Amino acid sequence: MVAVLGRRAVSSLSSILILTSLVFAVAELTPGGPAQTILGLHTTVAATKALNHALGLDRPIYIQYLTWWGHLLQGNLGYSPIQHQTVIALIGQYLGNTAVLDSVSLVLAILLSLGIGIVQGANAGTWISKAISVGQFFLYAMPIFWLGIVLIYIFSVTLNWLPSGGAQNLAATNFQLGTYIKHLILPASTLTLIFTSFFSRYMGTAARLEFQQAYVTVAVAKGATPTRIALLHVMRNAARPLVTMVGLFLPWIFAGGVVVEEVFNFPGLGYLLWQSALDHDYSVLIVIVMIIGLLTIIGNLLADIINSMLDVRVRYE
């Protein structure tokens, strides 16, 4: 395991270097910049050049990149000239909401996918399995922003049960848990439905194959109940592909969160990423992208560890 972690550390560092380099290159090629955002569209060329010089944005891109890494190694994540705050302060404000939204959505999606997959695998070829497949493809094909708008129309506009957007900051002095949960329900439901439509397909296929294995036949011959077979035998083996998919698709999960946070005006990292991209706030943008890369690496590593716990053959490999 130590050797595996060592190899992962080396490959992870190279991945982060490539990722941050691409973000710097794309940011440099994008028209506009922080100076134009700060000064407005009607600013003069001279004023824009002066502000770019003051911010150090007129230096070659490789100098800016190396300077950023130098500051990072000293624990300085940078300063946002747009928000007039340090990047670490901004991340601290928005990170909690994203962590809650993505964690709740992911846990609910995994639990639903496990149950749906077992039901689909146990009823392979029946109308139950076919009906589940129709629902999966329907949600999978639906754009995530459209699903969010539909939920807003039903539960906010028509029924007036839930707020259509916004949320308190977790660190707010007047934080109210009940109000926060109400604002969380619709964005979390949107992400949960989309994640479930994706993960449950893999879980259903894996469960169907496991139900055809010899150990299931032996368990039935020994008098084990269908519930015991499904929960204690099939689910453990069928969950391995699901664990791997969750680890590999953490960037996709975060990308879905970006869209949902923008649709529901939910103040999380995805919302901050979107606004930073629009404002050309490179200092914030690069840190959020780096966080996404780290989450992807950690997710893949955790998936390998959990798979080794579920299947002894993985440990031997």
Beta strands, then each sheet from edge to edge (+ up, - down):
strand 1: 79-80
strand 2: 85-86
sheet 1: 1+ 2-
end
